[in-house]
Amino acid sequence: KKTFSSKIKLAQSSLLCAVVIIMSFLESFLDFATPVPGIRLGLSNVGIAFSIELLGFIPTICIVIIKAMFAGITRGVTAGVMSFLGGILSFVAMYICIKSSYSPFGYLGVGIMGALCHNSGQFIGAFIIVGDAIIAYSPVLAISALITGCITGISMGILNPRLLSALNKTKMQNIGA
């Protein structure tokens, strides 16, 4: 029974990893939609939040690391490092918000915290690379994180409960079969 359960968890982790990478990749085509260079919606955070809820800490952090490696392979070392730093900080913040026994944040707060921390991680990476010239860009990053975090938070609020419910129904049907 445990082996079957681990195989299902591995399959779910693999599928979510693919979804997160695809969302991130497709987002790279939307760069032209924002007037500010480097700003993205952060749609892969929806998949990361779902993974936190469904799979927990270890599988989700593996997804974050694999996504960063994919960014490094497809867009270069700098993109990989930025994805890693932003992804890790974002993951930790969203994990704490989601797993907190008292969470006044809801999905909107999770989305905003994820975006703020992702931008903070990328800011740290940019600061290391280009120095303090990036400091002037920090208000833009903060404002964009609030906007994109609201979008991803609303998306999480719409999608995640429905997906979790659908998975639970399927699980219950398989148990009853």
N, C-alpha and C positions, 0 to 999 in steps of 0.2 A: 504494500500500500504506500509506504514512504517513497519507494523508488518511482512509482507512478506520479505521486505528488511533485517530486523533484523534477521529473520530466516535464510536467505541465508548467511549473514555474520557470524552467529553462526556456520552454517554447514561448511563454508570455514575455519573458525578458528579451528574447531575441526579436520578437515582433515589435515590442515597444522601442527597442533600440533602433530598428529599421525605421519606424515611424518618426522618431525624434530626428534621426539623420536626414530623412527625406524632407521633413518640415524645415529644418535648418538650411538644407540645400535649396529648396524652393524659395525660401526667404531671400536668398542671395540675389534672386532675380528681381526682387522688389526694392533694391537699393535706390533705384531712380525715383521711387514714390515719396521719399523723404527729402526735404530740402537740406537736411543736415547730414554731412558725410559720416558713414559708419553706424548710423542709427537703424536698428531693425526692430520689428514688432516683438520678437522673442516668442514666437509661437511654439517653439520646441519646449518652452517652460510648461506648456499645457500638458504635454506628454510626460515631462519629468514629474510634475505634481501628481498625475494619474499613477505613475509608477511608484511614487512614494506611498500612495494610498493602497495600491494593490500588492506591491511586492516588498516594500520596506527599504531599509537603508542600503544593504550590501548590493543587491541587484541594481538599484537606482544609481549608486555612485559609479558602478561599473559602466552603466549606460552613459553617464556624464563623461567619463574618461574616454570611452570609445568614440563618442561624438567629437571630443577635442582632438583625438588622434585623426579622425576623418577630416576635420578642418585643417589640420597640419599637413596631411597628405594631399588634399585637393587645393588648398589655398595658400600653403606655405607655413613655415615655422612660426612666424609672427602671429598669424591667424590661429594656429594651434595653441600657442601659449596664451593668447588672449581668450580663446574659447575655454581653455582649461581653468585659468584664474577666475574668469567670470562665472563659469559653470559650477565650480566647486563652491564659491561663496554663495551663489544663488541657491544651489542645492541645500546647503546647510541652513540658510535662512528659511527656505520653504519647508524643509523637513521639521524644523523647530515649530514653525507656525502651524503646520498640519497636525503634528503629533502632540502638540501642547494639550494638556487636559482641559485647560481653560483657554479657548482661542476666540477672542472677540473679533478677530480679523476677518474670518470668512474667506471665501475665495478671492474677493477683491483685494483684501489685505495681503493674501499670499502672493497674488500676482504683482502687486506693487513692491513688496519686500523682495521678491525674486528679481524683479527688474532693477531695483536700486542696488542690490548686492551684485548683480551681474555687471552692471555698469561700474560699480566700485572696483571689482576685480580687474576689469579691463582698464580702468583708470590707473590702477597700480602697475599693470603691465606697461601701459603707455608711458607712465612716469619713469619707469626703469629704462625704457628705450630712448625716449626723447627728452627727458628731464623736466624741469619745472615749467617749461613752455606750455605744457598741457593743462596747467592749473586754470588758466582762463577758460578752458572748455568745460570745467566741472559744473557750472550752473546749467549749461545746455544738456549735459548728461543727466542731471537730476530732474530737470523738467521733462525731458523725453522719457525717463524711467517712470515718472508718474503717469504720463499719457499711455505709454505702451503697457505698463503694468495694469492699468485699468482695463485695457483691451484684453490682455491675456487672463486677467482675473475674471472678467465677465465670461470669457470663453470657457474657463475652468468651471465656473458655476453652472453653465449650461450643459457642458459635455460630461464632466467627470461623474456627477451623481447618476446620470442616465447610463453611462457605460458600466459603472459599478453595479447598478441594479440589473442591467441586462446580463452581466456575468454571473451574478448571484442566482438569477432565474435559471440560466443554463446549467449552473452547478446543481441546483435543486432538482431540475428535470433529469439530469444524469444520475443523481443519487436514487431517484425514484424509479428509474428505468430498469 
